[in-house]
Amino acid sequence: MRSNTSTARYNMQIQTPDWQRTIRFDAWDERIEKRFFIRVLAPRKEKGTAWLKSDKNLWMYLPKLERDIRIPASMMLSSWMGSDFTNDDLVKMDSVVADYNHRILSQDENSITIESTAKPDAPVVWGKIIHVVSNAGIPLSDDYYDEHGAHIRHLAFKEVQMMDGRRIPTLWVMQPLNDVGKKTLLKLEKATFDKSIPASVFTRANLRRAGKNR
Amino acid sequence: MIFSLAWRNIIRNWHRSFVTIAAVATGLGALIFLWGFNDGVHNAMMRNLQQVIVGSIQIHHTDYFKKSSLSRNMQVTPELQKTLANVQDSGKIKALSWRLDTFALAAGDDVSEGLVLLGMDAKAEAKTTRIAQKVDQGRFLQTGDGAVCVLGATAARNLGVGLGDNVIFLTQDRFGALAADKFKLIGIISSGEMGIDRGLAIVPLDVLQNMLEMQGRYTRVVLQIEPENLEAVTTSLRASLNHKDYEVLRWYDMYPMMKQWVDLENAFYYIFLGVVLLIVAAGIMNTVLMSMLERVREFGVMMALGCSRRILASMVIVESVILGALGVLLGLTVGLTLVAWFHSVGIDLSAQMDTVARFYVDPIVYTEIDSNHLWQTAGSVMAAAIVAAFVPIWRVAKLQPVEAIHHV
């Protein structure tokens, strides 16, 4: 999981009691600069929709209207593409280490349980996150709690496989606990790590191009 | 005999009687007018809340109000249609409108903001609410409009858009897929209500239904009902609609703040008017007591002639009741005339009010009085007038004829 850059293709399945749908997308991720780029491949209605995170801003491109839109802070907790992941999950993916205090809750022969509590002034949305990580360093699950200590959602990491020389979980299952019958399965189809990505990928010009090329 | 004695005493010294009646009447008239002002402000606030956009009663899919989601939508089922038609036939529903609303991201040229995207049917809404009158630039929706929108003034300013500009709304349709469209801005609302001015975009119902894959589906139906029918209609709707499918919410179930505010203010008013009532009672007691003291000699003569203390006391009681009743009648006339007069003319307070408050409180207050407030006040003043007579009665009962005759 820990790499400086990654390029990956995901298949995201959203399940609800009323409907179910699948979104495929490509993602370019550059950890050091904290920027990423996402382009939706399917379904057809949303094809070419693209997301860019750069300089703490989140942009979205709508191919149908040929417009890019900046997602404001007030929309960060809104669902991303109808899934159980939020816009904030995209933007803040890396800030857990810096914005939370960590301590080991328990440890056995298989795994370590780590509790991350939000620092008092940290601009984060979760009050507490409990991570379970295997002794081999592979994440098993994350549980998210709000500032009142209520358990909001459970993220399970499954199907550990070799991918581009790394053993990583390839299926992430996000389960919101206040929404019965809803869950999102994020499947990693392929990935390459630590291959340098041209800086031009992470630009608004590329957002617009992404829509036109496809 | 006692009554005619008392009555003669009253008309014999009409000057003194008139002062007592005037004291009661002035006090009551003032109290009624104060209630009239208070109730006028409160009822206007509650009417404004209901009539501008919220309605008196809303029906949603169960739990929609707490956890809104497009999956909790309503279709015009025979059950719903029959229930609504029944209440409508009874004449208790003045008007109703079906709406569809969801959260959306609105984007202008450079800025974007989250807000509520509300689909309204222009024709039904005109009969149900007064939102169209709050448009102060451009116009409200009309039947047959295409992709147009009406925005709150603050939202339009934040997005940096003006009349004729395009606004993009980005949201999810019923199946969670991305739904985005361009809408031409045709009207700007400034209502003075923050929620409306900064967080609302109104678009034609049919356009929004298509955009969200919600053809034939709605998220709420808004009913406009006279306040006196509110509880009865709520009860009958709740009885005939299945709890598992529908929730029936009164305006104050959804927005309890205002009702709580009115209740709190009324509680303060009761305390305030209680103090005023004490002052009024003291005034009445003063005039009654003075008129008794003037007559101590006269009472002494009556007792010397063989009139018992009981008859004397009863006479004074009857006098007080008659004076109190006349005072209350006059007070009611004066108070209600004042309330009626200012109900039609209004009291212009626009100079004292800032624009922010104007959504709820009209700058011109039209007085009106709730009947329970009216009867409580009239009853209290009558009681005060009678209680005020107890001190003189008690003194009369203790009088010694010889001392009384010599009383100066």
Boltz contact constraints between the chains, C-beta under 6 A:
constraints:
  - contact:
      token1: [A, 14]
      token2: [B, 176]
      max_distance: 6.0
  - contact:
      token1: [A, 18]
      token2: [B, 71]
      max_distance: 6.0
  - contact:
      token1: [A, 19]
      token2: [B, 175]
      max_distance: 6.0
  - contact:
      token1: [A, 45]
      token2: [B, 177]
      max_distance: 6.0
  - contact:
      token1: [A, 46]
      token2: [B, 178]
      max_distance: 6.0
  - contact:
      token1: [A, 62]
      token2: [B, 180]
      max_distance: 6.0
  - contact:
      token1: [A, 65]
      token2: [B, 168]
      max_distance: 6.0
  - contact:
      token1: [A, 65]
      token2: [B, 180]
      max_distance: 6.0
  - contact:
      token1: [A, 65]
      token2: [B, 182]
      max_distance: 6.0
  - contact:
      token1: [A, 69]
      token2: [B, 107]
      max_distance: 6.0
  - contact:
      token1: [A, 69]
      token2: [B, 112]
      max_distance: 6.0
  - contact:
      token1: [A, 70]
      token2: [B, 112]
      max_distance: 6.0
  - contact:
      token1: [A, 72]
      token2: [B, 112]
      max_distance: 6.0
  - contact:
      token1: [A, 72]
      token2: [B, 113]
      max_distance: 6.0
  - contact:
      token1: [A, 74]
      token2: [B, 114]
      max_distance: 6.0
  - contact:
      token1: [A, 75]
      token2: [B, 105]
      max_distance: 6.0
  - contact:
      token1: [A, 75]
      token2: [B, 114]
      max_distance: 6.0
  - contact:
      token1: [A, 82]
      token2: [B, 172]
      max_distance: 6.0
  - contact:
      token1: [A, 82]
      token2: [B, 176]
      max_distance: 6.0
